[in-house]
Amino acid sequence: MMSEVGIPVFKGTTTVGIRCVDGVVLATDRRVTSGFYIANKRGRKILQIDDRVYATIAGVVADAQMLIERIKAHVKYMKQTTKAPLSVKAIASIMSNILFSARSYPLIVQAVVAGIDQTGPRMFNLDFFGTMTEERYVATGSGSPLAIAVLETKYRDDLTVKEAMPIVVEAVKAAMRWDPGSGEGFDVTVITKEGVEEIPQEKLEG
């Protein structure tokens, strides 16, 4: 496919997220592709931004790495300046500003920023022009049409983290089964007030 600036872009991945009553559950596959070539089978696509805030990435890997490093630097500076933790929405807004400022030569990244703060669990979806929307559930990447079908069917407003875990796993597996850009297993990250747990597929199914 071609980006809006005429650059060939080949994207392949699946990331999903559900905001629950007691936290947030994120999941992604591990396959990293370059066109039709599988460049890495152990790609990490859920990245920490702050103590209780994580982001999923889909798109061009180099752009995603640059974006995450920039947002982490901004958050660290803001925390040192204000002497206070940043909300999930504030972190997502900073990322939105970074993406919008690069609109003349956009970073080809779709990110989900999710976590828990004083207001409770929050989750935001951002496209590569910086458009930001708050979501209850979301799927990004080439496998998103398959994953979102599962989320649409299974989501409820009163879901707990425990109940959401098998749903995100089912959504990612559906994408890995039919989307050639997704595969090689999956990783899950659970964010609650008690802490963060990163769970590989091997631990869930072992």
C-alpha positions in Angstrom: 0.0 0.0 0.0 1.0 3.7 -0.3 1.1 6.3 2.4 -0.4 9.7 2.0 3.0 11.1 1.1 3.6 8.5 -1.6 5.9 6.2 0.3 5.5 2.4 0.0 4.3 1.2 3.4 3.9 -2.5 4.3 2.3 -3.0 7.7 1.5 -6.2 9.4 0.6 -6.9 13.0 -2.3 -7.2 15.4 -2.7 -5.3 18.7 -5.8 -5.3 20.9 -6.8 -3.7 24.1 -9.8 -3.8 26.5 -10.5 -1.3 29.2 -12.0 -3.1 32.2 -13.6 -2.0 35.4 -10.5 -2.9 37.3 -7.7 -2.3 34.8 -6.6 -2.6 31.2 -5.6 -5.7 29.2 -3.4 -5.4 26.1 -2.2 -8.1 23.7 -0.2 -8.3 20.5 1.3 -10.8 18.2 5.1 -11.1 17.8 5.6 -11.2 14.0 7.6 -8.3 12.5 7.4 -8.1 8.7 9.1 -6.1 6.0 6.8 -6.5 3.0 6.3 -10.2 2.6 9.5 -11.0 4.6 9.3 -12.0 8.2 12.1 -9.9 9.8 11.7 -11.0 13.4 9.7 -13.7 15.2 10.0 -12.3 18.7 9.0 -8.6 18.2 8.0 -6.8 21.4 5.0 -4.5 20.6 3.8 -3.6 24.1 6.2 -1.0 25.5 6.3 0.7 28.8 6.0 4.5 28.9 5.5 5.1 32.6 4.9 3.1 35.8 1.3 2.2 35.0 1.1 3.4 31.3 2.0 1.2 28.3 1.6 1.6 24.6 1.1 -0.9 21.7 2.6 -0.1 18.3 1.6 -1.0 14.8 3.3 0.4 11.6 6.8 1.2 10.6 9.2 -0.2 13.3 11.8 2.6 13.1 9.0 5.3 13.4 7.5 3.5 16.4 10.8 3.2 18.1 11.5 6.9 17.6 8.0 7.9 18.9 8.3 5.7 22.0 11.7 7.1 22.9 10.5 10.7 22.4 7.4 10.2 24.5 9.4 8.6 27.3 11.8 11.5 27.4 8.9 14.0 27.5 7.2 12.1 30.3 10.4 11.9 32.3 11.0 15.6 31.9 7.4 16.5 32.8 7.5 14.4 35.9 10.8 16.0 37.1 9.4 19.4 36.4 6.0 19.1 38.0 7.0 16.6 40.7 3.7 14.7 40.0 2.7 11.7 38.0 1.1 12.3 34.6 -2.4 11.0 33.8 -2.9 8.5 31.0 -4.8 11.2 29.0 -1.9 13.7 29.4 0.6 11.1 28.1 -1.6 10.3 25.2 -2.0 14.0 24.5 1.8 14.5 24.4 2.1 11.6 21.9 -0.7 13.2 19.9 1.2 16.4 19.7 4.4 14.7 18.6 2.5 12.9 15.8 0.7 16.0 14.7 3.9 18.1 14.6 5.4 15.5 12.2 2.3 15.7 9.9 4.3 17.1 6.9 6.4 13.9 7.0 4.3 11.6 9.2 5.5 8.9 11.5 3.7 5.8 10.1 2.5 4.5 13.5 -0.8 3.6 15.0 -0.5 3.5 18.8 -2.7 2.6 21.7 -1.8 4.3 25.0 -3.4 2.6 28.0 -3.0 2.5 31.7 -4.4 3.4 35.1 -4.3 6.6 37.0 -6.2 8.6 39.7 -9.3 8.5 37.5 -9.2 4.8 36.9 -8.4 2.7 33.7 -8.1 4.7 30.5 -7.2 3.8 26.9 -6.6 6.0 23.9 -6.2 5.2 20.2 -3.9 7.4 18.1 -3.3 7.5 14.3 -0.2 8.8 12.6 -1.7 12.3 12.3 -2.2 12.6 16.0 -6.0 12.0 16.0 -6.8 10.8 19.6 -10.0 8.9 20.7 -10.7 7.3 24.0 -11.8 3.7 23.6 -13.4 0.9 25.6 -11.9 -1.7 23.3 -9.6 -1.4 20.2 -7.7 -3.3 17.6 -4.9 -2.0 15.3 -2.7 -3.3 12.5 -3.4 -5.5 9.5 -5.2 -8.1 11.6 -7.5 -5.6 13.2 -10.6 -6.5 11.1 -10.4 -10.0 12.4 -9.6 -9.1 16.0 -12.3 -6.4 16.2 -15.0 -8.9 15.2 -14.2 -10.9 18.3 -14.1 -7.8 20.6 -17.4 -6.5 19.2 -19.0 -9.9 20.0 -17.5 -10.5 23.4 -17.1 -7.0 25.0 -19.3 -5.9 28.0 -19.0 -2.7 30.0 -18.7 -4.6 33.2 -15.8 -6.9 32.2 -13.1 -7.5 34.8 -9.5 -8.1 33.9 -9.9 -11.8 34.6 -12.8 -12.0 32.2 -11.1 -9.9 29.5 -8.0 -12.1 29.3 -9.5 -14.9 27.2 -11.2 -12.4 25.0 -8.0 -10.6 24.0 -6.2 -13.9 23.5 -9.1 -15.1 21.2 -9.0 -11.9 19.3 -5.2 -12.1 18.6 -5.4 -15.8 17.8 -8.2 -15.1 15.2 -5.9 -12.5 13.5 -2.9 -14.8 13.6 -5.0 -17.6 12.0 -6.0 -15.6 8.9 -3.8 -12.5 8.6 -0.4 -13.2 7.0 1.1 -10.2 8.8 0.4 -11.6 12.2 1.8 -14.6 13.9 4.6 -16.3 16.0 2.7 -16.3 19.2 1.4 -13.4 21.4 2.1 -11.4 24.5 -0.3 -10.0 27.1 0.1 -7.1 29.5 -2.3 -6.5 32.4 -2.3 -3.1 34.1 -4.2 -2.7 37.4 -3.8 -0.6 40.6 -1.8 -3.5 42.1 0.8 -3.4 39.4 1.7 -4.6 35.9 2.0 -8.2 34.8 3.6 -9.1 31.4 2.4 -12.6 30.4 3.8 -14.5 27.4 1.8 -17.0 25.5 4.0 -19.8 26.9 3.0 -19.0 30.5 -0.8 -18.7 29.7 -0.9 -22.0 27.8 1.9 -23.9 29.5 
